[in-house]
Amino acid sequence: MQSFSLRAAIHISAIFGVYMSLAMLIPAFVDLYYGNRDWRVFALSAFFTGGLSMAVALATQGRPPGVSSRFAFLLVNLLWLTTAATGTIPFLASSLNMSLSDAVFESVSAITTTGATAIVGLDALPPGMLLWRSLLQWMGGLGVIALGLFILPFLNVGGVSYFKIESTDIEDRPFARLSTFTISMVAIYGLLTLACGIAYAAAGMDGFDAINHAMTTIATAGFSTHDDSFGHFSDRPAILWIAIVFMCIGALPFSILILLAVRGRIDALRDPQVRAFLGYTLAFCAVTTIYLRIETDAPFFDALTHATFNFVSLITTTGFSTHDYSSWGPFAVALAFIATFPGGCSGSTTGGIKAYRFIILFELMANGLRRLVYPSSVQPVRYGDRPVDDDMQRAVVLFIASFFVLWAIATLLMAATGLDLVTSLTGALTALTNVGPGLGDFIGPKGSFAAIPDLAKWVMALAMLFGRLEILAVLVIFSPVFWRR
């Protein structure tokens, strides 16, 4: 008998669909409050989604399955597919007349916190729809934290487990206090969102904009209520610096934030990936500031503000923008392209390759070079002051190899739809890293994905899901050995 149950995974996913239907009532009430007729769209979508999910949940009831890694892989994939599917329904039913391709693209981009949009005319969108997009990203960000903090590390797929940086007594019995950690995670995430919203409002955003942007900033997600993103607020530097601070916080490991809030463990900030993330972020921002100051003769504070905002947004895979940085010159464009790769820290809301993987990769490279000089030496690969076991090393190499293979495949598939090389290359990359904007005429920081072919949108939606689930958690589902008894 299989150690995992498809029936049980569908049952749990259906229950999650019921929760998603309840979330649809929030934008329904907002539209009703503003007197917008689209409240009916969300009310009917909630009724349909909730009814269908409840029927599936009742039809798939049964004994709980045995705990296994295969069941966990299956459940994780089904949960994200369920969230994407249920998130699509209001887009399809709305007055926007979105095609199925656009609706799926928008929903997947939201729940994977990618931030690429196929909608043009955000400023005129009904408030409920704007809030739904932000809610999907906020919920997606919370799911990303749980995925990176608790699930993937224990499946040897990737990430630095919360329990591996905690004290020894916790490592020996991690699940005894898992509920405490989960409550702390949700509370911190909610309080950070509230603090960000209050700060935005105090700096001059109206209440509705502040709520929406707070959710998409903490989730490092990138959806805005305006077509020109944070360019709408570029005359108010305080708003931009608030966004910079909270994007950086969202890119930190929530394990560190939990240790700080619950245990007062300031020493947790010495985690190597935190230092690496802050180091390369500061380097990108400093180099771009100097470049803008020299090339455009912009005032230093303006150059610092816009360089820092746009590159923090890229590195944290948020995807907000204040300017079309592709017009800053070839060097800035090259920097922006490179900044799409690294991402933030493991256990954060960010996408990308992640800082800890670069640390381990460079350690492996340095170790290999040392072995060329001293072939008989035995030198362990280290992450900070801890040795990295073989499973983690293998997972890092496998992830990076899979990343570049999938990037090449997605680029070729997008080019096959008739898109030019730059659009295909950066579109595939920004989807796989969950960044949002790419480069080129269509998908640049001031563009939209509405004009790209439908097939390219499906390719990107699939790449977003691969990137969000750290690639290996999806690839394993397609392996024949996964389905063997």
N, C-alpha and C positions, 0 to 999 in steps of 0.2 A: 504494500500500500504506500502511496506517495506520502512523504513527510510534510507536504503542504497541501492546502485545499483551495482550489479555485473558487469553490462555492463560498467558503468562509471569507475569502478576500473580496468577492463581489458583495457579500452581505455587509461587511464593514464599510466598503466604499459607498454603498447605498445609504447607510446611516449618515455618512458624511454629506451625501447629497441633500438629505433633509436639513442639515445645518446650513448648507448653502442657500436653500430656499428661504430659510428664516432671515438670512442676511439680505436677501432681495427686498425685504419689507422696509429696510432702512431708507434706501433711495426712493421707495414708493411714498413714504411719509414726507420726505423732503420735497418731492415734486408736488404732493398734495398741499404742503405748506405754502409753496410758491405759486400755487394755482396752475400748475402745468399738467396738461392732460396725460402726459406720459406715465403718471402714477399707475394708470391702469395696466400699462405694459409690465411693470414690475410686480404688481399684484397678481396678474394672470400668470406671469412666469413663475412666481413663487408657488402658486397653486398647482401648476402643471408639474414643476420640478419636485415639489414636496410629495404630491400624490404618486408620481411615477417612482420616486425613490423609496417611498414607504411600501409600495406594492412589491418592488424588487427585494427590499429588506425582509418582508414577511415570507416571500417565496423562497428565500435562500437561508432561512433559519436552520440551525443544526448545532451539533456539538462543536465547541471551540477546537480549532486545529492544534496539533502539536507545534511547539515553538521550534522554528528552524530558519536558517538563513534563506533558503529558497522561498519560503512563505513570506518572509520580510521583503525580499526583492520584488516578488509579485505584488504584494500589497502596496508598496511604495509607488510602483508604476501605475497601478490602478487608481490610487488616490489622486495622483496628479492628473491623470486622464479624466477622472470624474470631475475634478475642479475645473479643468479647462472646458469640458463639455457643458457643465451647468453654467459656467460664466458666459458661454456663447449665447445662451437662449435670450436674455434681454436685448443683446445687440441685434439678433435676428428679428425680434418682435418689435423693435423700436421704430420710431418715425424716420430713422436715418436711412432706411431702405438699403441696408448693408447686404452684400452678397455673403454666401456661406464662407467663402475664402477669407473675406475681410473680417467677418465676425469671429471666425476661429483664430485668425492671426491676432486680432486685438485681444481676445481672451487669453490666449497662450502667452502673448507678450506681457500681459498684466500679471498673471499668476506666477510666471517665471521671473518677475521683476526686471524684465528686459527694457521696457519703456519705448520700444519702437511702435509707432502708431500708423494705422491706415486711415485715420479720420482727419479730414481737413475741415476747418471752421470750428475749432474748439471753443472759441469765444462766444459762439452763438448756440452752443449745445445746451440742452435742458439740464438743469442743475442735478437732477437725479442720475442722469447718465454720467456726468462728470464725477459724481460721488461714487458711482458703481465702479468706474475704472480705478479710482483711488482705493476703494475698499478691497478690490481684487488684489491690488499690489500690496496693500498692507497685510492682508491675510497670507499672500504668497510669501512675503518677507518673514512672517512668523513661522511658516512651514519650512522655509529654507534654514532658519536657525535650528529648528528641531531636527531637521535632516542632517545638518552638518555637526550638530552637537551630540546627538544621542544615537542616531541610526547608522549612518555610513561608517563611522569609525569602528563599530562593532561588527560590521560586515566585511572589514578589511578592504573597503573600497577607497577610502580616503578620509582626510580630516584628522585633527588632533582631538582626541576624546576629552571631554570635560573631566572625566575621572582620572585621566592620566596626568593631569597637572594639579590634582587635589591632593590632600594629605593621605598618608598610607591607610589610615583607618577607613577612609571613604572608598579607596580603591579596592579594598577587600570585600566590600559589600555595597556596590554602587546602587543597586536597585532598591535597597532598603530606604533610601531617601530620595528616590527619583521624583516622587510627587512634590517634594519640597523644592527641588531644583526647577521643576517645570513651572510651579507657581511663581517662583522668583523670576524665571525667564519672562513669563507673560507680564508680570507686574512691571519689570524694568522696561520692557518693550512699550507697554502702555504709558508709563510715566515719561519716558523719553519722547514719545509722540506728543503727549500733552505739553511738555516743556517746550518742544519745538514749535508747536502751534501758538502757544502764548508769546514766545519770542517773536515769531513772525508778525503776529497781531500788534505787538508793542512797537515793532519797527515800521508799521504802516500798511501791512496787508489788511484787506477786509476779512471778516470772520470766515466766510466761505472759502476764500482762497487759502487762508491760513490753515484751515482744517485739512483741505485736500493736499496741500503741499507738505504739511507735517507728516501725513501718512506716507507719501511717496518719497520723502527725504529719508526718514528713518529706515524705510524698507530698501533704501538705495535703489529705487525703482525707476524714477524719471518721468512719469506721466505728469503733465501740467494741465492747468485749466485754460491755458492760452497757447495759441499757435506759435508765438515767438518764445515760448518757455520762460526762462528767467530773464530774457531780454526785456520782458514786460516790466521788470523791476530794476533795470540796469541803472536807473537814475537814483536808486536808493542803495548805496553800498552796504549799509547795515544789514539789509535783507540778504545780500549775497554772502556776507561773512557769517551770518547765522547759519545759512545753508552749508557753508564750508565746514563749520564746526560739527554740525549734526551728521553730515555725510561721513566725516572721518570717524565719528562715534559709531555709526552704523557699520563701518568697515572693520571695527575691532571685534575680537572674539567675544561672544556673549558669555563664554565661560569666565573670561577675565572680569567682565562687568558684574557677573554673579558673585565672584570671589570678592570683588571690591565692595559690593553692596551688602552682601550677607555676612562675609567673614572679615571685612576690613583688610583684606590681603593686598596691600599696596605693592608688595614684592612681585605679585603676579604680572605687573606691567613690564617686568624684565623678560617676559617671554620673547624668544628670538624673533618670532614672526611679527610681533608688534614693532620691534626695532627695525626690522627689514622693511615693513610696510611704510613706516614713517620716514625711513631713510630715502627710499626711492621716490616717494611722493614729494618730499622736500626738494630732491634733486631735479625732478621734472619741472616743478613750479619755479624754482630759482632760475634754471636755464632758460625757460620760456619768458620769464619776466625780463631778464637781461636782453634776450633777443628782441622782444617787443620794444624795449626802451631804445635800443640801438636802431632797429629797422624802421619804426614808425614814429620815433621821437615823442611817444605818448608820455604824459606825466607819470612819474614813478608809481604813485599810488594807484592810478588807473591801470597801469600795466600789471602791477602786483595783484590787484583785485581780480581782473579778468583772466589772467594767466592761472592764478591759483584756483579760481572757481571752476574754470573749464577743465583743467587737468585733474583736479580732485574729483570732479564729476566723472571723468573718463576712467581714472584708476579705480575708483570705488564702484565702477560699473553702474552709476546712477543714470547718467545720460542727459542731465539738464544742460542747457547752454545759454550763454548770454550773447555770444557773437558767432558768426560763421567763421570758425578758426581755420577753415580750409582756405580763407582769403588772406591769412597772415603770412603766407610765403611757404616755399617748399620745405624749409627746415622745420617750421612749426607743424606742417602736415605730416612730415616724417615722425616727429615726436608724438603727435596725436595717434598715429598708426601704431607705434610701439607701445604707447600707454594703454592701448586696448587689451594687451595681453595679461599684465600681472595680476590685477584684481586686488582684493583686500586679504583678510585673514580667514583661516578656517574657523567655522562656527559663527560666521557673521552673515549678514544678508547679501553679501557681494557675490559676484560670479568671478570669471576669469580663472587663471591657472592657480592662483593663491600663493601667498608669500612663503608658506612653509615648504611648498614643493620646490621653489627656487633654492631655498636654503639646503635642502637635502640633495638636490641635483648638483649644486656647486660643490657640496661636500664629496659627492660621488666622483665628480670630475677631478677635484684636487687629490682625492685618494688614489684614483687611477694614475694620475701623473706621478705621484710619489712611488707607486708600485713599479713604474717604468724604471725609476732610478734604483729602488731597493726592492727587487722582485720577491725576496723572501720575507719582507716585513709584513706584519699583521697590524693594521691600523683601522680601528672601527670607525664607521661613519657616525657622526654625532650631530644631534640637534640640541644646540646649547651645551649643557653639561651632561646630557643623557645619550647613550648609544641608540642608534636607530636599528630596529630589528630587520631581518631579511624581508619579512612580509611587507613592512612599510616601504622599504627601498623598492621592492618589486612593484608595489601599487603605484608609486610615484612614476617610475619609468614607464609602466604600462599606461598610465593616464596620459602622460605627455606624448607618447607614441600614438595612442589612439586619437588624441586631440588633433595632431597634425594630419593624420590620415583622414579623419572625418572632415576637417577643414578643406582639404584638397577635394574630396568627393563633393561636398556641398558647393564649393566654388564651381566645379565643372557642371553640376546640375543647374546652377543658376545661370551660368554662361550659356547653357543649352537652351534657355528660354529666350535668348536674344539680348541679354544684358551685357554691357561692356565689362572689361576686365576689372576696372577699379570698383565698380558697383558690385560685381559678383564676388570679388575677393574680400572686400570690406563688409559686404552684407552677410556673407557666410561667417566671417570672423565675429562681427558684432552680435550675431545670433548665438553662436557657440559660447561666447564669453558673457552673454547677457548684458551687454553694454547699452545698446539702443541705437544711437546714431552711427552711421558709417561715413564714407567719403564718396564724393561724386555728385553729379547733378541732381539725382533723385533723392538719395538717402543721407545727404549731409546733415550737419547740425541744425540747419534751418529748413530742411526739406521734410518729406514724409514718404512713407512706404506705399501710399495709395496708388502710385502710378506704375509700380512694378507688376509684372504678369502674375496671374493667380497661382500658376505652378511654382513660381519663385517664392510666393508667400507660404505655400505648403512646405517647401523645402526649408525655409527659415523657421517656420513653426516647429518642425521636427527637430531642427538643430537647437532651438531654444530649449526644448525639453531634454535633449541629450546633455546640453551644457548645464542645465539646472540640476540634473540628477547625477552630476559628476561623471557622465559618459558611461563608466563601467557598469553602473547599476541598471542602465538600459541595455547595453550590449549583451550582458549576461542572459537577458530574457530571450535573445535571438540565438543563443547557443543551443545546439541539439542536446547536449549533455544536461542542460537545465531541466528538460522535460522527461528525462529518463526516470523510470521507477527505481 
